[in-house]
Amino acid sequence: MRLAIGTAASLLVIGLLGSAAWADCKIDNKDDKDYKVSYGNVGSSSSTETTINHNTSNNQTTSGDIEIKVEGVGTIKAGNDDRVIIKDGKLTKEKQ
């Protein structure tokens, strides 16, 4: 019984630590225009491309800093729990 409780407690701690390493970076497009967006981990050559529609939001799960490139607008670095906002053709960042 003690072993089962100890094992369960250990698995819970590992699960909590593992989940704390991942968080969302949210991007809000408040413009009336759709944009092509690419997300890439800082220091990595790989990236993901997508389109964010006008007046919508998109979440990008990240384990660290990412670089967000919005075609025709610019590039911004963001991290865990950041919110990137496209508004009036400009990029800004704030904490969620």
Secondary structure, DSSP 8 states (H G I E B T S, - for coil): -HHHHHHHHHHHHHHHHHHHT-EEEEEEE-SSS-EEEEEEETT-S-EEEEEE-TTEEEEEEESS-EEEEETTTEEEEE-TTEEEEEETTEEEEEE-
